[in-house]
């Protein structure tokens, strides 16, 4: 579709979505009434800025089913977040929603280079998390064969990759790194497997991590973007031909980037917080949902009619303000992966030192190095963090293999500060 055709379709679907949310979801009716906005006020795509934002706090305030726009007997499936920081956010899907979702995941996989008839090893977690089942249905929709492994049991993952010979794997990038480590520990060369493509998502990751995975496994590593509150995996995906940021499927989602502090919409190309309005969801429409993910909107390349989003650089809620300097775990990852003596296995420990916060990077060196070489790598990391991030961070070496390995989304930050 041309850009003009997409925007015409977006406006039609935006008007329908706002009307449905206003008439069927009490939260949205109240929020729009308080903002002095009625569905008939949405006459252009720019009028989306008239709508109030939706936040995770709004979803939790309406737990469990208050944001649903259809009767519960029309809900075919329910997913939810982990709820580790409070009430989980609960989302629902009608049969048509599930059909749309599987189609978008299939579209994403095809852009990523997966072909009908391939075997796809699905190591995203199954259950209430949207990753496993969302990927599963899209693999089947594409006409590929799904191997529903889920997360964990890493030694078994290695064995089945060897036995079943999948061409593609889906998992978080840090878990794929764990799988590569397990292969080497088992005496398997990660580059010798049948894998050709990895579709990785569910956490921010850098191009340096992509290069690490591609070199170690001899594959193409492609970024897929999803968010449970907006749909799940398949909102956007990179093309394997360009690997220059996920193309957003804008016939189903209207993206914006806003200033995190003011909420003002930013022009394409400027860094800010990603906001999504769903355009086709029946059970759980979302209006201007604040994702907390930081990115830029860019013109389409391999899919010219669809805008791209730059690789997620971090999240507002992952940001560490260290003595007035904003630090993101992905900044540290980028530097770690540029130092040959260090591995990608690291954690950041946030503590208090007197009245000030202090940050330490605990990182594993490459196995087999002398103590002097490993320490030189740690010293280089400390220097580069000060030079390029702008704040002093202590760097400590951990014994190779001693840090916890990811079996899903990795936890890069340990907050050990006093209450």
Secondary structure, DSSP 8 states (H G I E B T S, - for coil): --HHHHHHHHHHHHHHHHHHHHHH-HHHHHHHHHHT--GGG--SGGGGGGS--B-HHHHHHTTTTTT-SS-GGG--EEEE---TTSS--EEEE-HHHHHHHHHHHHHHHHHTT--TT-EEEE-S--SSSHHHHHHHHHHHHHT-EEEE--S--HHHHHHHHHHH--SEEEE-HHHHHHHHHHHHHTT--GGGSS--EEEE-SS---HHHHHHHHHHHTSEEEEEEEETTTTEEEEEE--TTT-SS-EE-TTTEEEEEE-TTT--B--TTS-EEEEEEESS-SSS--SSEEEEEEE-EE--SSSTTS-EE----EEGGG-EEETTEEE-HHHHHHHHTT-TTEEEEEEEEEEEETTEEEEEEEEEE-TT--HHHHHHHHHHHHHHIIIIISS--EEEEE-TT-S---SSS---EEE----
